[in-house]
């Protein structure tokens, strides 16, 4: 999302557009619908995550083929976005290092047997960590106040330039 900080991590308070690539290791599949949920087993939904767009249609997919939900690339072949993303939002007060437990459910029909009414289902589990912090700059050249509203992450050496004041609040 444009309101995110762009550091490549999922942070508390951010809205994420997620791409998922599928690989078919079965026969011809059709009417593929994929659903994303954030829930911890039988406990229920993850209280720190809201799924804003949780189902994406992938269409049909042949054996050993791959499909994604609309990855977009720049002229150098670098992924820069996704056209049909799963969208979720992490609440502002999500704890640091919280693991979002995702459940990805893939439903499809057997395209080789048109009379087969069965809807097949595969469930995959994965997780992503959430950061609730801000990186302390490696060079601090302007006055800076560190407040308790954020967790401050020291990711390496930090230089405080002469004449610069860093205030650490309670």
C-alpha positions as CSV (number, residue, x, y, z in Angstrom):
1,X,0.0,0.0,0.0
2,X,1.2,3.6,-0.6
3,X,0.8,4.3,3.1
4,X,3.4,1.6,4.1
5,X,7.0,2.5,4.8
6,X,8.4,0.4,1.9
7,X,11.0,-1.5,3.9
8,X,9.9,-4.9,2.6
9,X,8.7,-6.1,6.0
10,X,5.2,-6.5,7.3
11,X,4.8,-3.8,10.0
12,X,2.1,-3.1,12.5
13,X,-0.5,-0.7,10.9
14,X,0.3,-1.6,7.3
15,X,-2.0,-2.9,4.6
16,X,-0.4,-5.6,2.5
17,X,-1.0,-6.8,-1.0
18,X,0.1,-10.4,-1.2
19,X,0.9,-12.4,-4.3
20,X,0.6,-16.2,-4.3
21,X,1.9,-18.5,-7.1
22,X,0.4,-21.9,-7.5
23,X,2.0,-25.0,-9.1
24,X,-0.3,-27.8,-10.3
25,X,1.2,-31.2,-9.5
26,X,-2.0,-33.0,-10.4
27,X,-4.1,-33.3,-13.6
28,X,-6.0,-30.5,-15.4
29,X,-7.7,-28.3,-12.8
30,X,-10.5,-25.8,-13.5
31,X,-12.5,-23.2,-11.6
32,X,-9.6,-22.7,-9.1
33,X,-10.5,-20.4,-6.2
34,X,-8.0,-19.6,-3.5
35,X,-8.9,-18.3,-0.1
36,X,-6.6,-16.7,2.5
37,X,-7.4,-16.6,6.2
38,X,-5.4,-15.5,9.2
39,X,-6.3,-17.9,11.9
40,X,-4.6,-20.0,14.5
41,X,-6.0,-23.5,14.1
42,X,-9.1,-24.0,16.2
43,X,-8.4,-20.9,18.3
44,X,-10.1,-18.6,15.7
45,X,-9.2,-15.6,13.7
46,X,-5.9,-13.8,14.3
47,X,-7.0,-10.7,16.4
48,X,-4.3,-8.5,14.9
49,X,-5.2,-9.1,11.2
50,X,-8.1,-8.1,9.1
51,X,-8.5,-9.8,5.7
52,X,-9.8,-7.1,3.3
53,X,-9.8,-9.3,0.2
54,X,-9.5,-13.0,0.9
55,X,-10.6,-14.9,-2.2
56,X,-9.0,-14.8,-5.7
57,X,-10.0,-16.7,-8.7
58,X,-7.2,-18.3,-10.7
59,X,-9.2,-19.9,-13.5
60,X,-7.9,-23.1,-15.0
61,X,-4.4,-24.7,-14.8
62,X,-2.9,-27.6,-16.6
63,X,-0.6,-30.3,-15.2
64,X,2.7,-29.0,-13.9
65,X,1.7,-25.5,-14.9
66,X,2.0,-22.4,-12.7
67,X,-0.3,-19.5,-12.1
68,X,-0.2,-16.4,-10.0
69,X,-2.7,-13.7,-9.1
70,X,-1.4,-11.1,-11.5
71,X,2.3,-10.4,-10.8
72,X,3.5,-7.3,-12.6
73,X,7.1,-6.7,-13.6
74,X,9.3,-3.7,-14.5
75,X,11.5,-3.6,-17.6
76,X,14.3,-5.4,-15.7
77,X,12.0,-8.4,-14.8
78,X,11.7,-7.3,-11.1
79,X,8.3,-7.9,-9.5
80,X,6.8,-4.5,-8.7
81,X,3.2,-5.4,-7.9
82,X,0.2,-7.7,-8.2
83,X,-3.0,-7.1,-10.2
84,X,-5.4,-9.3,-8.1
85,X,-3.8,-9.4,-4.7
86,X,-4.9,-10.9,-1.4
87,X,-5.2,-7.8,0.8
88,X,-4.9,-7.7,4.6
89,X,-4.3,-5.1,7.2
90,X,-2.3,-5.5,10.5
91,X,-3.6,-3.4,13.4
92,X,-1.4,-0.6,14.8
93,X,-0.9,-2.3,18.2
94,X,0.2,-5.7,16.9
95,X,3.0,-7.0,19.1
96,X,6.5,-7.0,17.8
97,X,7.6,-10.4,16.2
98,X,4.0,-11.7,16.1
99,X,3.7,-14.5,13.6
100,X,0.6,-14.2,11.4
101,X,-0.7,-17.8,11.0
102,X,-2.1,-18.0,7.4
103,X,-4.3,-20.7,6.0
104,X,-4.4,-20.9,2.2
105,X,-7.3,-23.0,0.9
106,X,-7.3,-24.0,-2.8
107,X,-10.5,-25.4,-4.3
108,X,-10.8,-26.7,-7.8
109,X,-12.6,-29.2,-10.1
110,X,-11.2,-32.0,-12.2
111,X,-11.3,-30.6,-15.8
112,X,-10.6,-34.1,-17.2
113,X,-13.8,-35.5,-15.9
114,X,-16.6,-32.9,-16.6
115,X,-19.2,-35.2,-15.0
116,X,-17.2,-35.3,-11.7
117,X,-19.1,-33.0,-9.3
118,X,-16.4,-33.1,-6.7
119,X,-14.8,-29.9,-5.5
120,X,-11.3,-30.9,-4.5
121,X,-9.5,-29.0,-1.7
122,X,-6.0,-28.5,-0.6
123,X,-5.0,-26.5,2.5
124,X,-1.6,-25.0,3.1
125,X,-0.2,-23.3,6.2
126,X,2.4,-20.6,6.3
127,X,3.2,-17.6,8.5
128,X,4.8,-14.1,8.3
129,X,6.3,-12.2,11.1
130,X,5.2,-8.7,12.0
131,X,7.5,-6.0,13.1
132,X,6.3,-3.2,15.3
133,X,9.2,-0.9,15.3
134,X,11.2,1.7,13.4
135,X,14.8,1.3,12.4
136,X,17.1,3.7,14.1
137,X,18.9,5.5,11.3
138,X,22.5,4.6,10.8
139,X,23.4,8.3,10.7
140,X,21.4,10.8,12.8
141,X,22.0,14.3,11.4
142,X,18.9,16.0,12.8
143,X,17.5,16.2,16.3
144,X,15.5,13.1,17.1
145,X,13.2,12.1,19.9
146,X,12.6,8.4,20.6
147,X,9.2,7.8,22.1
148,X,7.6,4.8,23.7
149,X,5.0,4.8,20.9
150,X,7.4,2.8,18.8
151,X,9.9,0.0,19.3
152,X,13.2,1.3,18.1
153,X,15.3,-1.3,16.3
154,X,19.0,-0.9,16.3
155,X,20.1,-2.8,13.1
156,X,23.7,-1.8,13.2
157,X,26.2,0.9,14.2
158,X,24.7,4.4,14.6
159,X,26.5,7.7,14.2
160,X,25.1,10.8,15.9
161,X,26.6,13.8,14.1
162,X,28.1,16.6,16.2
163,X,25.5,19.2,17.3
164,X,22.6,16.7,17.0
165,X,20.5,15.8,20.0
166,X,18.8,12.5,20.5
167,X,16.2,12.5,23.3
168,X,15.0,9.2,24.7
169,X,11.6,9.5,26.3
170,X,10.2,7.4,29.1
